[in-house]
Amino acid sequence: MRAILFALLCLLPIAASAQGRNCAPREVVIKRLADKYGESRQSVGIGGQGVVMETFASTETGTWTITVTMPNGMTCLVASGQSFEVLAETLPDGDPT
């Protein structure tokens, strides 16, 4: 999970540079994801400098969206796709490092 979060946070400069095209106030993005795609928040993580990464998905249709919200309230779409599944995997035995 940390590797995924790190990779997503590396995309922040890309998301910020595309702000006019892929970003909007958080309330607008959340409403659109719910109304148009039936997606609700499935996970959340806090990154550096107050950045919030969230995964939204529809368990009915399988669509998913990853967003990054900046401290100023702007939310940017980072990735989206299909075939979302909820997993509850256990850690392998041994040293986790």
C-alpha positions, 0 to 999 in steps of 0.5 A: 500500500505504501508503494502505491501511495508513493507512486500516486504522490509522485503524480502530484506535479502532473495532477497540479499541472492539469488542474484546469482539466482534471481538478475541481472543488472536492464537493463537486468531484464527490457529487459527480462520482456519486451521481454519474458513476455510483462511486463512494469512498472505499479508502483514504490515505494522508500524504506529505504536506496535507495531501489526501489520496482517496479511492472511490469505487462502485461495487455494483459496476466495478468502476473506480477512481483515485483522487488527490485533494490538495490542502486548498480543497481542490481535488484532482483525478489521478486514475480511473478504471474498471473491475474494482474488487475489495481484497482482504489479503494477509501479510506473508510470514517472515520479515516485512522489510 
